[in-house]
Amino acid sequence: AHNGFIDRSRQRLKIVAPQLSPRELEVCVRIMLGITSEGIGIDLGISRNTVLTYRKRAYARLNISSQNQLFRLLA
């Protein structure tokens, strides 16, 4: 079930947010799954601080400031 959700979220993000880098997109997909920054870091093999940087950049590119806004953007 997760893989289907990941694929659908990835495709939706590519449509509504083409300005995201590939890594920002992957971080956002995992945020949508409810994975913590620590968990995203483990999943992607990067540090928690790097995850936070990607999250901050993605939110800035999307002109949003919260996870709730990310969910609404993709609704």
C-alpha positions in Angstrom: 0.0 0.0 0.0 2.8 2.4 0.8 4.5 1.9 -2.6 1.3 2.8 -4.4 0.9 5.9 -2.2 4.5 6.9 -2.8 4.1 6.6 -6.5 0.9 8.5 -6.6 2.3 11.3 -4.3 5.5 11.5 -6.4 3.5 11.9 -9.6 1.2 14.5 -8.1 4.1 16.5 -6.7 5.8 16.4 -10.1 2.7 18.0 -11.6 1.9 20.6 -8.9 5.4 21.4 -7.9 7.8 20.9 -10.9 10.2 23.3 -9.3 11.2 20.8 -6.6 14.6 19.1 -6.9 14.5 15.3 -7.0 15.7 15.1 -3.4 13.2 17.7 -2.2 10.5 15.7 -3.9 11.5 12.5 -2.1 11.6 14.3 1.2 8.1 15.7 0.6 6.7 12.3 -0.4 8.0 10.9 2.9 6.5 13.8 4.9 3.2 12.9 3.3 3.6 9.4 4.6 4.0 10.8 8.1 7.6 9.7 8.4 9.7 11.8 10.9 12.8 13.8 9.8 14.9 11.2 11.5 13.1 8.4 9.7 13.4 10.2 6.3 17.1 10.6 7.0 17.5 6.9 7.7 15.4 6.0 4.6 17.4 8.2 2.3 20.8 7.7 3.9 21.2 11.4 4.9 21.4 13.2 8.2 18.4 14.7 10.0 19.8 18.2 9.4 20.1 17.5 5.7 16.4 16.4 5.7 15.5 19.6 7.5 17.4 21.7 4.9 15.6 19.9 2.0 12.2 20.4 3.8 12.9 24.1 4.3 13.9 24.6 0.7 10.9 22.6 -0.6 8.5 24.6 1.6 10.1 27.9 0.3 9.8 26.8 -3.3 6.2 25.9 -2.7 5.5 29.1 -0.8 4.2 27.1 2.2 5.2 27.0 5.8 3.7 23.8 7.3 3.1 20.1 6.7 -0.7 20.9 6.7 -0.2 23.2 3.8 1.7 20.5 2.0 -1.2 18.1 2.5 -3.7 20.7 1.2 -1.5 21.4 -1.8 -1.7 17.8 -2.8 -5.4 17.2 -1.9 
